[in-house]
Amino acid sequence: MLISMWKPGDIKGLPQVKIIQGWRPKTGDALCKECFYFAFETEIHNTIVEGGLFKSGQVVAIAASGGKDSTVLAYILKLLNKRHNYGLSLVLLSVDEGITGYRDDSLETVKQNKEDYEMPLKILSYQELYGWTMDAIVEQIGRKNNCTFCGVFRRQALDRGAALLKVDCVATGHNADDLAETVLMNVLRGDIARLQRCTAIITDAGEGSIPRCKPLKYTYEKEIVMYAYYKQLHYFSTECVFAPNAYRGHARAFLKDLEKIRPTAIIDIIHSGESLSIREDVRLPQLSNCSRCGFVSSQQLCKACVLLDGLNRGLPRLGIGKSSKINRSLAEDEERQKIKMNSAIDF
C-alpha cells in the first residue's frame, strides 16, 4: 500500500490528517509505506545519537500513558535498542491520575503494551501519593485551573516513580507539536525561565535528580499517528474529559492554523526557542529542593506541596497565581496557626 492511498479520517484520533498524492506532512516528500517507516525510525535514531540521550547499560523508564506518543515511543525504543545495540534496559512507568472514564481505560492499554513489548510496568496513583484523585480535585476546584493540579502532580509523580525504580533516565513522549505549543504558551505568559529550558532535549534539575529526555522532540504528531496506525500498534485515543478547558488547547488550535499555512511552522518555532538567549542581567529562578518533600523546586516549597496544602486546608485555589501571592498567603496562614496555638497554651 502506498502513502497516496491514505485518506482523511482513516486514522484514529487524528481525523484532520490529509495525505494527498503521497506527500509526507513533515517534509512534503513522496514516500511508499516502507520508506516512510525507514525515514521515521532513522530520524528518531539520529535524534537519540546526536542528542546523546542514552549510555549503554542504563535503565530507562518510558513514561507510559497508553496514548499514541508513549506507545510509539515504547515500540521505537525497543526496536532501535535491538537494531543499534544501545544496551538499554527498558521499563514502563505510568501514573494513574484517578480520572474515571479516561485514565482507568487507558491503563488497560498500558498493561497491553507491557505484554506486547515485554517490559516491566510500574503504576503509581495520585491517591497513594497525595491522597487525592483528579476526580476529587475537580469537585473542589471546578473545571478551571484543574490542569494545573494534574500537570504539577504528574511531573512530580514521574520523579517519585523514577526514584523508586532507581532508573538512570526517564524518556517522555513529548513530540514536536507539544514543544512548539509549549514555546507559544511561555511566550504568551511571558515566562522567561520556562521559555529558556522548554526546548531542551534533556532536562536535568541538578544533583540528585533523574534526567528526562525527549526522543520524539523533532517528530510530528501526524506522523506518529500514521506510524502507529499502519504498524497496528495498540493505543488509546480518547481525550481527557477535563482537557477541553485547558490553556494548551488554545495554543494547539493556533499552531494548527499556522501549520496549514506553513508546514514547517512547528520546527521553526522549536528552533526559535532553541536560539533564545537571555541577557546576563536578567535574574532567573534558581532550582533547589523543596523543604518539605525534597524534590526539585525554585521556591522553599515546591508547587506540588503548595497545591496539596491548599487542598488539605480546604483552600484549593491557594496554589493558583503568582509565587509572591502564594508565599504571602502561606506566611499569613502560618502566623494565624501560631497565634491559635499560643492562645490554646495560654488557656
PAMAR-613025 format. One line per 2 residues: their letters; for each residue x, y, z of N, C-alpha, C. Coordinates in steps of 0.05 Angstrom, whole numbers, plus 5000, padded with zeros to 4 digits. Layout:
A> X/Y/Z/X/Y/Z/X/Y/Z  ...;
This chain:
ML> 5017/4976/5000/5000/5000/5000/5018/5025/5000  5011/5045/4984/5026/5069/4982/5014/5091/5000;
IS> 5030/5109/5008/5020/5132/5024/4998/5147/5009  5000/5147/4983/4980/5162/4967/4952/5150/4970;
MW> 4950/5125/4981/4924/5113/4985/4911/5120/5012  4926/5134/5029/4915/5142/5055/4895/5164/5051;
KP> 4873/5163/5065/4852/5183/5062/4846/5198/5088  4837/5222/5086/4829/5237/5111/4808/5222/5127;
GD> 4812/5221/5153/4792/5208/5170/4798/5178/5174  4818/5167/5160/4824/5139/5163/4837/5133/5190;
IK> 4850/5153/5201/4868/5149/5223/4855/5156/5250  4854/5136/5268/4841/5140/5294/4855/5162/5310;
GL> 4839/5180/5320/4850/5201/5338/4860/5226/5324  4862/5226/5297/4871/5249/5284/4858/5252/5256;
PQ> 4832/5257/5256/4817/5258/5231/4826/5281/5212  4841/5301/5222/4848/5323/5205/4872/5317/5187;
VK> 4884/5292/5190/4907/5285/5173/4898/5284/5144  4913/5297/5126/4906/5297/5098/4932/5290/5082;
II> 4933/5267/5071/4956/5259/5055/4947/5258/5026  4957/5276/5010/4948/5278/4982/4971/5271/4964;
QG> 4967/5251/4947/4987/5242/4927/5013/5234/4941  5012/5223/4965/5036/5212/4977/5054/5232/4990;
WR> 5044/5256/4996/5062/5276/5008/5065/5271/5038  5089/5270/5048/5094/5267/5076/5090/5294/5090;
PK> 5074/5295/5112/5068/5320/5125/5092/5337/5133  5113/5325/5143/5135/5339/5154/5153/5352/5132;
TG> 5158/5337/5111/5177/5345/5091/5165/5350/5063  5141/5339/5058/5130/5341/5032/5140/5320/5012;
DA> 5157/5302/5022/5168/5281/5005/5147/5260/4998  5148/5248/4974/5131/5226/4966/5144/5200/4973;
LC> 5133/5185/4991/5145/5160/5000/5125/5137/5000  5135/5113/4995/5118/5090/4999/5118/5084/5029;
KE> 5102/5065/5037/5098/5060/5066/5124/5051/5079  5139/5032/5066/5164/5022/5078/5185/5044/5080;
CF> 5186/5061/5060/5206/5083/5061/5198/5103/5083  5172/5107/5088/5164/5124/5109/5173/5113/5136;
YF> 5169/5086/5140/5178/5073/5164/5208/5078/5169  5223/5074/5148/5252/5077/5150/5260/5105/5157;
AF> 5248/5125/5143/5254/5153/5149/5246/5161/5177  5223/5152/5186/5212/5158/5213/5231/5147/5234;
ET> 5238/5122/5232/5255/5108/5252/5284/5120/5251  5294/5125/5228/5321/5136/5225/5323/5164/5238;
EI> 5303/5181/5233/5304/5208/5245/5304/5206/5275  5289/5188/5287/5289/5186/5316/5316/5175/5326;
HN> 5327/5156/5312/5353/5146/5319/5374/5168/5319  5374/5185/5298/5393/5207/5295/5389/5227/5318;
TI> 5364/5232/5326/5358/5250/5348/5371/5239/5374  5368/5213/5378/5379/5200/5402/5409/5201/5402;
VE> 5422/5195/5380/5451/5195/5378/5463/5223/5380  5452/5242/5364/5462/5269/5364/5457/5283/5391;
GG> 5435/5276/5404/5429/5289/5430/5443/5275/5453  5456/5252/5448/5470/5238/5470/5451/5230/5492;
LF> 5427/5220/5484/5406/5215/5504/5412/5192/5523  5425/5172/5513/5429/5147/5529/5458/5138/5529;
KS> 5465/5122/5549/5490/5109/5551/5485/5079/5555  5503/5063/5543/5500/5034/5546/5500/5025/5575;
GQ> 5482/5007/5582/5479/4997/5609/5459/5012/5626  5448/5034/5616/5428/5049/5631/5401/5035/5633;
VV> 5387/5041/5655/5359/5032/5658/5342/5057/5651  5325/5055/5631/5309/5077/5622/5280/5072/5627;
AI> 5266/5090/5641/5237/5088/5645/5223/5103/5623  5204/5091/5610/5187/5104/5590/5162/5113/5603;
AA> 5157/5139/5603/5132/5149/5615/5109/5141/5597  5093/5122/5607/5072/5109/5590/5044/5118/5599;
SG> 5029/5129/5580/5002/5136/5586/4982/5119/5571  4991/5104/5551/4974/5088/5534/4966/5103/5509;
GK> 4973/5128/5507/4966/5144/5483/4985/5138/5460  4981/5152/5438/4997/5147/5413/5026/5152/5417;
DS> 5033/5174/5431/5061/5183/5434/5077/5163/5451  5067/5156/5474/5082/5138/5492/5082/5109/5480;
TV> 5061/5101/5466/5060/5075/5454/5081/5073/5432  5082/5093/5414/5102/5093/5393/5130/5095/5405;
LA> 5133/5111/5426/5160/5113/5438/5169/5087/5449  5151/5072/5463/5159/5046/5473/5167/5027/5451;
YI> 5150/5026/5429/5156/5009/5407/5182/5016/5393  5187/5042/5389/5211/5051/5375/5236/5046/5391;
LK> 5235/5052/5418/5258/5047/5434/5265/5018/5436  5245/5001/5437/5251/4972/5437/5264/4964/5410;
LL> 5253/4974/5388/5263/4968/5361/5291/4978/5358  5296/5004/5364/5323/5016/5360/5343/5005/5379;
NK> 5335/4998/5403/5353/4987/5423/5365/4961/5413  5348/4945/5400/5357/4920/5388/5373/4924/5362;
RH> 5362/4942/5345/5375/4946/5319/5402/4958/5321  5405/4978/5339/5431/4993/5341/5447/4986/5366;
NY> 5438/4966/5381/5452/4957/5404/5458/4979/5424  5437/4993/5433/5440/5014/5452/5450/5003/5480;
GL> 5442/4979/5485/5449/4967/5511/5432/4977/5534  5407/4983/5529/5389/4994/5550/5371/4973/5562;
SL> 5364/4977/5587/5342/4962/5599/5318/4980/5601  5296/4972/5589/5273/4989/5586/5250/4980/5605;
VL> 5238/4999/5619/5215/4994/5636/5193/5015/5631  5168/5008/5636/5146/5026/5633/5138/5038/5660;
LS> 5135/5064/5661/5126/5078/5685/5101/5094/5679  5079/5088/5693/5054/5100/5687/5042/5113/5712;
VD> 5027/5134/5708/5014/5149/5730/4984/5148/5727  4970/5139/5748/4941/5139/5749/4931/5163/5763;
EG> 4921/5183/5748/4912/5208/5760/4885/5205/5774  4871/5183/5768/4844/5179/5780/4823/5195/5766;
IT> 4821/5191/5739/4801/5204/5723/4783/5183/5711  4759/5180/5722/4741/5159/5714/4733/5163/5684;
GY> 4733/5141/5670/4725/5142/5641/4747/5151/5623  4771/5156/5634/4794/5163/5617/4819/5147/5625;
RD> 4830/5154/5649/4855/5141/5656/4851/5111/5662  4828/5104/5675/4823/5076/5681/4823/5059/5655;
DS> 4812/5071/5634/4811/5056/5608/4839/5056/5595  4853/5079/5596/4879/5080/5582/4900/5062/5596;
LE> 4897/5057/5622/4915/5040/5636/4913/5011/5626  4890/5004/5616/4887/4977/5604/4905/4975/5580;
TV> 4907/4997/5565/4924/4998/5541/4954/4995/5550  4961/5009/5572/4988/5008/5582/4995/4979/5590;
KQ> 4976/4965/5602/4981/4937/5610/4984/4919/5586  4969/4926/5564/4973/4911/5540/5000/4917/5527;
NK> 5009/4942/5529/5036/4948/5519/5058/4933/5535  5053/4929/5560/5072/4914/5577/5075/4886/5565;
ED> 5053/4873/5557/5054/4846/5546/5066/4847/5518  5057/4867/5502/5066/4868/5474/5097/4872/5472;
YE> 5107/4890/5489/5136/4897/5486/5153/4883/5507  5141/4867/5524/5155/4851/5544/5173/4869/5562;
MP> 5160/4889/5573/5174/4907/5591/5161/4907/5618  5176/4909/5640/5164/4912/5667/5148/4938/5668;
LK> 5127/4938/5685/5110/4961/5687/5106/4969/5717  5109/4995/5723/5103/5005/5749/5082/5027/5746;
IL> 5060/5024/5762/5038/5044/5762/5037/5058/5789  5038/5084/5789/5034/5100/5813/5009/5116/5811;
SY> 4995/5120/5833/4970/5135/5832/4971/5160/5849  4956/5181/5840/4953/5205/5856/4942/5198/5884;
QE> 4925/5179/5885/4912/5172/5910/4933/5162/5930  4951/5145/5922/4971/5135/5941/4993/5155/5946;
LY> 4999/5173/5927/5020/5192/5931/5010/5217/5946  4986/5226/5940/4977/5252/5950/4951/5250/5967;
GW> 4938/5227/5966/4912/5224/5980/4889/5236/5965  4893/5244/5940/4872/5256/5924/4872/5244/5896;
TM> 4848/5242/5884/4846/5235/5855/4839/5260/5840  4843/5261/5814/4835/5284/5799/4805/5288/5799;
DA> 4790/5267/5800/4760/5269/5803/4753/5285/5828  4767/5279/5850/4761/5292/5876/4771/5321/5875;
IV> 4794/5326/5862/4805/5353/5859/4786/5371/5843  4775/5360/5821/4757/5375/5804/4731/5382/5819;
EQ> 4723/5365/5837/4700/5371/5854/4705/5395/5871  4730/5398/5880/4738/5421/5897/4743/5446/5881;
IG> 4758/5444/5860/4768/5467/5845/4751/5475/5822  4734/5456/5812/4719/5461/5788/4736/5455/5763;
RK> 4725/5462/5740/4739/5455/5715/4757/5477/5705  4761/5498/5720/4780/5518/5713/4805/5515/5730;
NN> 4828/5514/5718/4854/5510/5731/4859/5482/5740  4841/5463/5734/4846/5436/5743/4870/5423/5730;
CT> 4877/5432/5705/4900/5421/5691/4926/5429/5705  4926/5452/5720/4949/5460/5735/4956/5439/5756;
FC> 4936/5430/5771/4940/5409/5791/4950/5384/5778  4938/5375/5756/4945/5350/5744/4973/5351/5733;
GV> 4981/5373/5719/5007/5375/5708/5029/5375/5729  5025/5390/5751/5045/5392/5772/5047/5365/5786;
FR> 5025/5353/5794/5026/5327/5807/5038/5305/5790  5032/5306/5764/5042/5285/5746/5072/5287/5743;
RQ> 5082/5312/5740/5111/5315/5737/5126/5304/5762  5115/5310/5786/5128/5300/5810/5124/5270/5813;
AL> 5101/5260/5805/5096/5231/5806/5116/5216/5789  5123/5226/5766/5143/5213/5749/5170/5213/5763;
DR> 5177/5236/5777/5202/5237/5792/5202/5216/5814  5180/5214/5828/5178/5195/5850/5180/5166/5840;
GA> 5167/5161/5817/5168/5134/5806/5196/5127/5796  5209/5146/5783/5236/5142/5774/5255/5136/5797;
AL> 5252/5151/5819/5269/5146/5842/5263/5119/5854  5238/5111/5854/5230/5085/5865/5242/5062/5849;
LK> 5242/5065/5822/5252/5045/5804/5283/5046/5802  5295/5068/5812/5324/5072/5810/5334/5071/5781;
VD> 5319/5085/5764/5327/5086/5736/5348/5109/5732  5361/5108/5709/5381/5128/5702/5369/5152/5687;
CV> 5346/5147/5674/5334/5168/5657/5305/5161/5652  5289/5182/5648/5261/5179/5641/5257/5190/5613;
AT> 5247/5173/5595/5241/5182/5567/5211/5188/5565  5205/5213/5556/5177/5221/5554/5169/5222/5524;
GH> 5144/5221/5519/5134/5221/5492/5128/5248/5480  5140/5270/5491/5135/5296/5480/5144/5298/5451;
NA> 5126/5306/5433/5133/5308/5405/5137/5337/5397  5143/5341/5371/5149/5368/5361/5125/5387/5365;
DD> 5101/5377/5361/5077/5394/5365/5076/5403/5394  5081/5385/5413/5080/5391/5441/5099/5413/5448;
LA> 5124/5411/5438/5144/5431/5444/5138/5458/5432  5128/5458/5408/5121/5483/5395/5098/5497/5410;
ET> 5078/5481/5419/5056/5492/5436/5067/5504/5461  5086/5490/5474/5097/5500/5499/5113/5526/5495;
VL> 5127/5528/5473/5141/5553/5467/5121/5576/5465  5100/5571/5450/5079/5592/5446/5066/5599/5473;
MN> 5060/5580/5489/5047/5585/5515/5066/5602/5533  5092/5595/5533/5110/5610/5550/5115/5639/5540;
VL> 5113/5642/5513/5115/5669/5502/5091/5685/5510  5067/5673/5508/5042/5687/5515/5041/5694/5545;
RG> 5053/5677/5561/5052/5682/5590/5076/5699/5600  5095/5703/5582/5119/5718/5589/5136/5703/5609;
DI> 5136/5676/5608/5151/5660/5627/5179/5655/5616  5198/5673/5622/5225/5672/5611/5240/5647/5620;
AR> 5237/5640/5646/5251/5617/5657/5244/5591/5642  5218/5586/5639/5209/5562/5625/5215/5564/5595;
LQ> 5213/5587/5584/5218/5591/5555/5246/5583/5549  5265/5589/5567/5293/5583/5562/5298/5552/5562;
RC> 5284/5538/5579/5291/5509/5582/5271/5490/5569  5248/5500/5559/5227/5482/5549/5235/5466/5524;
TA> 5254/5477/5508/5261/5462/5484/5285/5444/5488  5296/5443/5512/5319/5425/5517/5311/5396/5513;
II> 5328/5381/5499/5322/5353/5494/5327/5336/5519  5345/5346/5536/5349/5333/5562/5345/5354/5584;
TD> 5329/5348/5603/5326/5366/5626/5336/5353/5651  5354/5367/5664/5367/5356/5688/5366/5378/5709;
AG> 5352/5373/5731/5349/5394/5751/5372/5396/5770  5393/5380/5766/5416/5383/5784/5422/5357/5799;
EG> 5440/5360/5818/5449/5337/5834/5426/5323/5848  5426/5296/5845/5405/5280/5858/5380/5277/5842;
SI> 5376/5292/5821/5352/5289/5804/5357/5270/5781  5336/5258/5771/5338/5239/5749/5331/5254/5723;
PR> 5349/5255/5704/5344/5270/5679/5321/5258/5663  5308/5276/5647/5288/5267/5628/5297/5274/5600;
CK> 5288/5258/5581/5296/5264/5553/5272/5261/5535  5274/5272/5510/5252/5272/5491/5261/5261/5465;
PL> 5261/5235/5461/5269/5223/5435/5252/5232/5412  5227/5240/5417/5209/5248/5395/5208/5278/5391;
KY> 5228/5292/5401/5228/5321/5400/5223/5333/5373  5233/5321/5351/5230/5332/5325/5210/5316/5308;
TY> 5194/5300/5321/5175/5283/5307/5147/5294/5307  5135/5298/5283/5109/5310/5281/5087/5291/5292;
EK> 5067/5303/5304/5045/5287/5315/5031/5272/5293  5026/5284/5270/5012/5270/5248/5027/5245/5240;
EI> 5053/5246/5239/5069/5223/5231/5069/5201/5252  5068/5210/5278/5067/5190/5299/5041/5174/5297;
VM> 5019/5188/5292/4993/5174/5289/4993/5156/5265  5004/5165/5243/5005/5148/5219/5022/5123/5223;
YA> 5045/5127/5237/5062/5104/5243/5048/5084/5260  5035/5094/5281/5020/5076/5300/4998/5061/5285;
YY> 4984/5075/5268/4961/5064/5254/4970/5042/5235  4990/5047/5219/4998/5028/5198/5015/5006/5209;
KQ> 5027/5010/5233/5042/4988/5247/5022/4972/5264  4997/4981/5265/4976/4968/5280/4983/4966/5310;
LH> 4994/4988/5320/5000/4989/5349/4975/4994/5365  4974/4983/5388/4950/4985/5405/4953/5010/5423;
YF> 4937/5031/5418/4939/5055/5433/4911/5066/5439  4910/5084/5459/4885/5096/5469/4883/5124/5459;
ST> 4861/5131/5447/4859/5157/5433/4839/5177/5444  4824/5169/5465/4804/5187/5476/4817/5210/5491;
EC> 4807/5234/5487/4818/5258/5501/4808/5258/5530  4825/5269/5547/4818/5272/5575/4792/5288/5578;
VF> 4774/5279/5596/4748/5292/5599/4751/5320/5610  4774/5326/5623/4778/5353/5634/4795/5371/5616;
AP> 4804/5360/5593/4823/5375/5576/4811/5398/5560  4785/5397/5552/4775/5419/5534/4778/5447/5545;
NA> 4780/5451/5571/4784/5477/5583/4813/5485/5587  4832/5468/5578/4860/5473/5583/4870/5496/5566;
YR> 4888/5512/5577/4900/5534/5563/4916/5524/5539  4928/5501/5541/4943/5489/5519/4926/5486/5494;
GH> 4901/5480/5498/4883/5476/5475/4882/5500/5456  4884/5524/5467/4884/5548/5451/4910/5551/5435;
AR> 4932/5544/5448/4958/5545/5434/4958/5524/5412  4946/5501/5417/4945/5479/5397/4929/5487/5373;
AF> 4906/5500/5378/4889/5509/5355/4904/5529/5338  4918/5548/5351/4933/5568/5337/4955/5556/5320;
LK> 4969/5536/5332/4991/5522/5319/4981/5508/5294  4958/5495/5296/4947/5480/5273/4940/5499/5250;
DL> 4930/5523/5257/4925/5543/5236/4951/5552/5223  4972/5555/5238/4997/5563/5227/5008/5541/5209;
EK> 5004/5516/5217/5015/5493/5202/5001/5491/5175  4976/5498/5174/4961/5497/5148/4974/5516/5128;
IR> 4983/5539/5138/4995/5559/5121/5024/5552/5114  5038/5543/5135/5067/5537/5132/5073/5511/5148;
PT> 5075/5488/5134/5080/5463/5148/5105/5462/5166  5125/5479/5159/5149/5479/5175/5147/5496/5200;
AI> 5123/5508/5205/5120/5526/5228/5127/5512/5254  5120/5486/5257/5126/5472/5282/5155/5471/5288;
ID> 5171/5463/5268/5200/5461/5272/5212/5490/5275  5201/5508/5260/5211/5536/5261/5208/5547/5289;
II> 5185/5542/5302/5181/5552/5329/5200/5539/5349  5204/5513/5346/5223/5499/5363/5251/5510/5360;
HS> 5260/5515/5336/5287/5526/5331/5289/5554/5343  5267/5570/5342/5267/5596/5354/5271/5594/5384;
GE> 5258/5575/5396/5261/5571/5425/5290/5562/5431  5302/5545/5415/5329/5536/5419/5349/5559/5416;
SL> 5343/5578/5399/5361/5601/5394/5359/5623/5414  5339/5621/5432/5334/5642/5451/5358/5646/5470;
SI> 5366/5671/5475/5387/5677/5495/5376/5698/5514  5384/5696/5539/5375/5714/5559/5397/5733/5567;
RE> 5391/5759/5570/5411/5778/5579/5423/5770/5606  5448/5776/5609/5462/5768/5634/5450/5781/5659;
DV> 5438/5805/5656/5428/5819/5679/5400/5810/5687  5388/5791/5672/5362/5781/5679/5364/5759/5700;
RL> 5350/5762/5722/5352/5742/5743/5331/5721/5739  5341/5696/5739/5323/5673/5735/5321/5657/5761;
PQ> 5299/5643/5765/5296/5627/5789/5317/5606/5791  5328/5601/5815/5348/5581/5819/5335/5556/5830;
LS> 5340/5533/5817/5329/5508/5826/5343/5497/5850  5327/5488/5870/5339/5475/5894/5321/5452/5901;
NC> 5317/5447/5926/5300/5425/5935/5279/5435/5954  5255/5424/5951/5232/5432/5969/5239/5424/5997;
SR> 5234/5443/6016/5240/5438/6044/5222/5417/6056  5200/5410/6043/5181/5391/6054/5184/5363/6042;
CG> 5183/5361/6015/5184/5335/6002/5211/5327/5991  5229/5347/5988/5256/5342/5979/5259/5341/5949;
FV> 5238/5344/5934/5240/5344/5905/5246/5372/5894  5253/5373/5869/5263/5398/5857/5242/5420/5859;
SS> 5252/5444/5865/5234/5467/5867/5251/5493/5864  5237/5514/5854/5250/5540/5853/5242/5558/5876;
QQ> 5225/5547/5894/5217/5561/5918/5222/5544/5942  5218/5555/5966/5222/5540/5990/5204/5515/5991;
LC> 5179/5519/5983/5161/5497/5979/5155/5493/5950  5156/5468/5940/5150/5464/5912/5121/5468/5906;
KA> 5114/5470/5880/5087/5476/5872/5068/5453/5881  5078/5428/5880/5061/5405/5887/5053/5407/5917;
CV> 5072/5414/5934/5066/5416/5962/5047/5439/5968  5051/5461/5954/5033/5484/5958/5004/5477/5950;
LL> 5002/5464/5926/4975/5456/5917/4962/5436/5936  4978/5417/5944/4968/5397/5963/4960/5409/5989;
DG> 4976/5428/5999/4970/5442/6024/4943/5456/6021  4938/5469/5999/4913/5483/5995/4889/5464/5995;
LN> 4892/5441/5982/4871/5422/5981/4865/5411/6009  4886/5405/6024/4882/5393/6051/4871/5414/6071;
RG> 4875/5440/6066/4865/5460/6084/4838/5471/6075  4827/5460/6053/4802/5470/6043/4805/5496/6028;
LP> 4829/5502/6019/4835/5526/6004/4847/5518/5977  4831/5506/5959/4842/5494/5935/4855/5514/5916;
RL> 4848/5540/5918/4859/5560/5900/4884/5573/5911  4894/5562/5933/4918/5574/5946/4942/5574/5927;
GI> 4946/5552/5912/4969/5550/5895/4966/5561/5868  4943/5573/5862/4938/5585/5835/4945/5615/5836;
GK> 4964/5622/5820/4972/5651/5820/5002/5654/5822  5011/5679/5826/5039/5686/5828/5051/5675/5854;
SS> 5077/5669/5852/5091/5658/5876/5090/5677/5899  5093/5703/5894/5093/5722/5916/5067/5721/5932;
KI> 5045/5719/5917/5018/5718/5930/5015/5692/5946  5025/5670/5934/5023/5644/5948/5040/5645/5974;
NR> 5065/5655/5972/5082/5656/5996/5070/5674/6017  5058/5696/6009/5045/5714/6029/5022/5700/6043;
SL> 5006/5685/6027/4983/5671/6039/4992/5650/6058  5014/5635/6051/5024/5614/6068/5035/5626/6094;
AE> 5050/5649/6091/5061/5661/6115/5039/5671/6134  5018/5683/6123/4996/5693/6139/4982/5670/6153;
DE> 4979/5647/6138/4965/5624/6149/4982/5612/6172  5008/5611/6168/5026/5600/6189/5025/5618/6214;
ER> 5023/5644/6210/5022/5663/6232/4996/5659/6248  4974/5655/6233/4948/5650/6247/4949/5624/6263;
QK> 4963/5604/6251/4965/5578/6266/4981/5581/6291  5003/5598/6290/5019/5602/6314/5003/5617/6336;
IK> 4988/5637/6327/4971/5652/6346/4951/5634/6359  4939/5617/6343/4918/5598/6353/4930/5579/6373;
MN> 4955/5569/6367/4968/5550/6385/4976/5564/6411  4986/5588/6409/4994/5603/6433/4970/5609/6451;
SA> 4947/5616/6438/4923/5621/6453/4914/5596/6468  4916/5573/6455/4908/5548/6467/4926/5542/6491;
ID> 4953/5548/6489/4971/5543/6510/4965/5561/6534  4960/5587/6528/4954/5606/6550/4929/5599/6565;
F> 4909/5588/6550/4884/5580/6562/4889/5556/6581;
